[in-house]
Amino acid sequence: MVTIGIIGMSAGNAHPYSWSSIINGQFDHKLMEDAGYPAVGDYLKANQDTLGIPSARVTHIWTQERRISQDIARHSGIPHVLARLEEMVGEVDAVILARDDPEHHVAMARPFLEAGIPIFIDKPLAFSREDLNYFDQQQRSGKFLMSCSSMRYAHECRTLKTEINSLGPLQLITAVGKKDWKKYGVHLVEALFSSLDDPQPQWVQHVGETNQSVVLIGFEQGMKATIHLFQDISGTFQLSFFGSKDWRLVEIKNSYAMFRDNMIEFIRSVEEGAPRLDFGKTRAIIQTVIAAQESFEKDGKVISLR
């Protein structure tokens, strides 16, 4: 049995609730509504028959507010609520850092990396070159570090991969979503890259505005992608793949399935003693996200990624 600690809670991000429930097999629909996440309660209820990962258990939790920690613990059946995150060292086999505000990731991950405890860090891993370099150095030194957007495991993108050869040579991919580039740009970059078996980007350019991100990415052989992330539009995350023979639209809706597969992959990695996701793929995605922000800050300058 892999024992897991959950740390962190950031505004608008229900992952501590949902991921703990997916692993422990327990949830409270009313608590989710009271916490402001009714949609999460709905998808947990709809998938109640597949909740729970038998080989693992979330046993400890810490967030910045004890009230929030206790709420998540009641919701997901977590027995130990801690006053300090460092108290998890020596008590759990692995840690999930469930905050999605990357400026806090280095400080919160450091105690566990230094202690040699496997850690999964929610997306985006970093939003500065300095923080990305820190994590890169840690994994190069042999520390167990895994991070990605759960869209890497989206079933809709996996289905696309079974059909992609029929499209002919790809010319263009467009991706559309909502909210801000800092926290949500990584979703579309991860979905795009993983659908294409993680090609190496050559350059990136941000030609949008504040809260209306339009990002161009260039790849080898001339293939291009555009990502459109607008703060206030409606709709789901969508990607369109255009080849010389045909095209496909991918609409990502099943959050539960991709979250569950993400947690399963992390737990399998802990059991096997090493991340099953190559950190080089994560590095390329985060470098692209950071470079797009740099391009925006430099009035649309093209940023080389080679």
N, C-alpha and C positions, 0 to 999 in steps of 0.2 A: 504494500500500500504506500503510494507516494503522498506524503503530507505536504500541503501547500499553504503558504501565507499570502493573503491579499493585502496590498498596501495602496493607499491613496484614493482620493475621490475629487474629481474636478467638475465644475458646474456644467450641467447639460450632458454628462457622460455617465450612462447607467451601467457601464461594464462591470463594476464591482458587484452589483446586484445580479446581473444576468449571467456572468461567467461563473460566479459562485453557485448559482442555482443549476446551471448546466452540469457542473462537476458533481455537486452534492445531491442532485435529484430532488431538491426541495425548494418551494417558493410560496409566497403569500400574495395572492392577486390584489387584495385590498391594500397591503403595505406598498405595493408598487404604485397603485393609484394615488395613495396619500403622499408618496415621495415625488410625484409628478411625472411618472413614467408609465402611463396606462398601456401604451403600445407594447412595451416590454412584457408586462404581465399578460397581455393578449397572446403574444407569440410563445411564451412559456406554457401557457394553458393549452394552446393548440398543439404543442409538441410534448405534452406531459408524459406520454407513453415512452418517449425516448430520452427523457431527462436522466441524468446520472451517468458518471463514468466509473465503473466498478473498481478500477485499479488506483483511484486517487480520491482524496478528500481534502477540501479546504477546512483547515482546523484553526487557523489564527487570522485575525484581521486587525489592521490599524488604519485609521484615517485621521485627518487633521482635527476632527471633532468627534469626541466620544459618543455623542448622541447619534451621529451618522453611522459610526462603527456598530453600535448596538442595534440600530435599525436594520442594517445589512445582515448582521448576525442572526437576528430573529427571522428575517426573511429567508435566509439560505441555510439555516441550521449550522452556524459556525460556533463552536463551543467556547473559543478563547478570544476575548476582546482585550487588546493590549494598550497600554498608556504611551509606549514609545515603540517606534518601528524597529529599533535595534534589538528589542527583546525577542524578536523572531530568530535571531542568529542562534543556532544550536537547537532550535525547537522544531524546525521544519526542514523538509528535504529540498524544497524549491519555493520560489517567490514569484508572484505576478504583480508587477507594478502597473496598476490600472488607471493611472492618471493620463490624460491625453494632452496636457500642457507641457511641452517638451523642455521648457526652461527649468523645470524642477527635476528632470530625469537623472542628471548626473549626481546631484546631492542625495537623492533618495536611493539610487542604485548602488552607490559607492560602498556602503557597509556590507552588502551582500556579495558584491564582486570581490572585495578584499577578503571576505571570509570563505570564498570559493563555493558559494551557494548558487546553483543554477537560477537564472532569472529571465523571465519574459517581460519585455517592456512594451507597453501599448504604443500605438502609432501616434504621431511620428516620433521615431527614436530621438531625433535631434532637429534643431532648426538653426544651428550655427555650425560653421566649420570647426570651431574649437571643441564643441561638445561631440561632434561626430568623430573628430580625431581622438578624443578621450576613449570613446567606446571602441574605436578601431584598435587602439593600442591595447585595450583590455582583452579583446578577443584574440589578438595576435599573441598575447602572453599566455594564452591557454585558458582564459576564464570562459565559463559557460554563459553565453549571452545570445538571446534570440529576440527578434523584434520584427513585426510586420503589421500591415493592415490585414484584417481578416478577409478582405476581398481577394487575397491570394487564393483562398480556398472556396470562393463563390462557385456554387454548382453551375450557375448560368455561364460563367467563363469556362468551366471545364467542358461543358457541352460544346461551346464554340470551338474548343481545341480539337474536338473529334471531326469537325467539319471544315476547318480552316484551309486544308489543302485543296478543297474543291473551289475555293475562291480565286485561285490563280495567284500570281505574284501580288502581294499587297502594295497598294499605292498610298493609301491614306487611312488613318483611323481618327475618328472624332469621339470625344468623351464629354459628357455633360453631367453636371451635378450642382448641388446647392451648398451654401454656407461658405466659410472662409478658407483661403489658401493654406494658412498656417496649420490648421488641424485636419482639413478635409482634402487638400490637394493630394496628399499621400494616398488616399483611397483610390482615386482615379489613376494615378501613376502606377500603383501596385497592380490594380486590375489590368491595366494596359500591358505592363511589362510581363506579368506572369502569363497572360493569355498568349504572348508571343515567345514564351520560353526565355524570357529575360535577355533581350538584345542589349548591346552596349550603346547608349545614346552618344551622339557626337556633339550636339549643341542644344541650347535651350534659349528661348526668348519670351519674355512676358510683354505683351502688347496691350494689356487691359488696363483697368482702373481699380481704384480702391473698392472692394466688395464686388467687383466684376472682373474676375481674373480670366484672361485669355492667354494661354501658354502654348507656344509652338515648340515641338521637339523634333530634331532631325536625327535619323539613323543611317547606317550604312546602306548602300545601294539606292539611296535617294528616297527611301520611305519616310513619310512625315506623319506626325500626329498633332492634333490640336485638342487642348483641354479647355473647357469652358466651365467655370465655377462661379456662379452668381449667388450672392448672399440670400436673396429673397424670392427666387423663382420657385415654382412648384414642380413636382415630379420626382421620379426616382433617379438613381444613378444609371446612366445609359452609355453604351459604347457601340459605335458603328464601324464595321471593318469593310473596306472597299478594296476589292481585288480587280484584276483585269478581266475575270470571267463572271464574278458574282459578288454579292455582298451579304452581310448578316448584321442584324441589330441584336444587341445583348442588353436586356433590361434586368438589373440586379435588384431582386425583391426579397429573397429568402435570407434574412439576417441570421435567423436562428441556426440554419444549417452551416453557414460559414463560420459562425462563432464556435459552434460545437466542434467542427473539424479542426479549427485552429487550436482549441484547448486540447483535443486529442493528440495533435501533432507535438505540442509542447510536452505533454505528459509522456508520450512515446520517446521523445528526445531525452527526457530526464531518465527514463528507464534504461535507455541505451547508452547514456553517459556522454552524449554530445548532441548539439543542435542538428536536427534533420534538415534545416534550412541553411543553405550556404550564406554566410555573412556577406560575401561579396555581392550577392543579389540585393540585400538590404542596403549596403553601402551605395550601390549605383542608384537606387531609388531615392534615398535621402539626399545624395549629392544633387540629383535632378531637382528635387523640391527646393533645396537651399539655393541652387543656382537660379531658379526661376524668380525667387524672391530678390536675389541680388540684381537680376535684370530689371525687375520692377523699380527697385531703388535707384537704378542707373538709367532711368528713362527709356527702357526697352533695349538696352544694349544686348547684343548676342553674347552669351557666355559659353565658352568652349568647355566641353567635358572630356576631351581626349587627353 
